[in-house]
Amino acid sequence: MTTATIRKKLINYISDADDKKVKGMYLLFEEEIAHQKEYILTQEQLKIVEEERAAHLNGNSKSYSRQEAKEIIRGKRKL
């Protein structure tokens, strides 16, 4: 299994896991998380972010509120 597949499976698992399990996993990685370095975007990634931001500000892209996004993610609302 590839690392990318494992990451996806973990993300899916954590998003639906009960609070006790999530807290337990956090305790396992707490020190490493605290010492994690800041993530820095590449120039290509920054360009994409700026393009998406410009499209949003110009009204050329569909945007969702936090609540709408949560409903879409949880399957309670369609795109």
C-alpha positions in Angstrom: 0.0 0.0 0.0 1.4 3.4 -0.9 1.9 6.2 1.6 -0.7 8.3 -0.2 -3.2 5.5 0.2 -2.4 5.1 3.9 -2.7 8.9 4.5 -6.2 8.9 2.9 -7.3 5.9 5.0 -6.0 7.6 8.1 -7.7 10.9 7.3 -11.0 9.2 6.6 -10.7 7.1 9.8 -9.9 10.1 12.0 -12.7 12.2 10.6 -15.2 9.6 11.7 -13.5 8.2 14.9 -15.1 8.8 18.3 -13.5 11.5 20.5 -11.8 9.0 22.8 -9.9 7.4 19.9 -8.9 10.8 18.4 -7.6 12.0 21.8 -5.6 8.8 22.2 -4.0 9.2 18.8 -3.2 12.8 19.6 -1.5 11.8 22.8 0.7 9.4 20.7 1.9 12.2 18.5 1.5 15.2 20.7 5.2 16.0 21.2 6.0 15.5 17.5 3.1 17.8 16.5 4.3 20.4 18.9 7.7 20.4 17.3 6.5 20.3 13.7 8.0 22.8 11.4 5.9 25.4 9.6 4.8 24.2 6.2 6.1 26.4 3.4 4.3 26.5 0.0 6.3 26.3 -3.2 6.1 29.1 -5.7 3.8 27.0 -7.9 1.5 26.3 -5.0 1.4 30.0 -4.0 0.5 30.8 -7.6 -2.5 28.4 -7.5 -3.6 29.8 -4.2 -3.5 33.4 -5.5 -5.4 32.4 -8.7 -8.1 30.7 -6.6 -8.3 33.7 -4.3 -8.6 36.1 -7.2 -11.4 33.9 -8.8 -13.2 34.0 -5.4 -12.9 37.7 -4.9 -14.1 38.4 -8.5 -17.1 36.1 -8.0 -15.8 33.6 -10.7 -15.8 30.6 -8.4 -18.4 29.0 -6.1 -17.7 29.5 -2.4 -19.2 27.9 0.6 -19.6 29.0 4.3 -18.0 26.8 6.9 -21.4 25.4 7.8 -22.2 24.7 4.2 -18.9 22.9 3.7 -19.5 20.8 6.8 -22.9 19.8 5.5 -21.4 18.8 2.1 -18.6 16.8 3.7 -21.1 15.0 5.9 -23.4 14.2 3.0 -26.2 16.3 4.3 -26.0 18.7 1.3 -25.1 18.4 -2.3 -22.7 20.7 -4.2 
